[in-house]
């Protein structure tokens, strides 16, 4: 698996307000880590759109409008990941990197 791939993931079980169920996720961890670790860091996608939320990045996933939920970033076992269903465009990857830096960087 590679950074910025969109894959199906099984996110159950969850606690509290974590996003649940089987859903697309974007891999955001570095490729070097993805090769060596048994885990990956992901941001889930949702079709419940909140365009006013600065923590969400609008994208198309398949034929549907969706948002990458950067506020729901988490690390999961690779065993939770399913098949690849797409890859972010270069523009989307840059926007996601910028958003994550704004949220979690200095």
N, C-alpha and C positions, 0 to 999 in steps of 0.2 A: 504494500500500500504506500501511496505517495501523498505528500502534503498537497492540499487543496482538492483531493479527490472527494467526490460525493458518494457515499456508500449507505446501504441500509444498515441499521443497527437496532439491536434489541436492548432497550434501556430499562426494562423491568428487572429486578425490583427497584423501586425508588423510595425516597424519604421526602416528606414535606412537600415543597413546591417544585421539586425537580420535574423536568419534562419526562413523560413516560411513554410507553408503548413502542412498537416497532416504527421507526421513522428514518428518513434520510438525515445524515450527519455529514459535516465537512471535517476532514482530517486537518488539523492545524499544527500538529507537532512536526518538528524538523525531520526530514527523511533519514538522517543519521540515527536519530532516536527511534524512528519507526523500524529501522532495520535491526536494532540491537535490543530493544525492550519488548516485553510481553504486553505492553500497554500503549495506547495512543491517546492524544488529547484531541477532543472533538468539540464542535459547536453544532447543536441540533438545528434542524430546519423546522419551520412551522408554517402552516397555511392560515393561521389566525393572525392576520396582519394588523400591525400597530405602526403606521408610518410616522407617527409623531414621536415614537420612542427612539432616542439616539443610540440605543444599545442594539438595534436591529439593522441588518443590511438587506435591502430588497434584492431578490434574484428570481430567476425562472428555474424551476426544477421540473423537468419533463415539460408538460404543457400547462403547468400551474404557476401562478404567482406564489412566492414564498418569501420568508425572511430567515436569514441566518441569525440565530439567537445568541449573540456574543455574551449576553448576560447569563447564559446557561452553560458556559464552557465547563467541561469536565474531562477527567481522564478515565478511560474505560479499558477493560481487557480486550485484546484483539479477538478473543473468542466471541465477543458480542457483535462483531462486524460481519456483514453479509457481502453480497456482490456489489461491485462498482456500478453506479448508475450515471456517472458523469464526472466532470471536472470543472472547477471554476475557470472563467476566462481570465486572462492576464489582468484586465481592468478590475474584475471582481476580486481577484486575489490581492491586488494592491489596496483596494478599498477595505477589505477585511483586515489586512495587516495594519493599516492606518487606524481603523477602529479599535483593534485590540491594543495597539500602542497607546491610544488616547485613554482607553479604559484602565489598562493595567500597567502601563509604562510610567515614566516620570514626566 
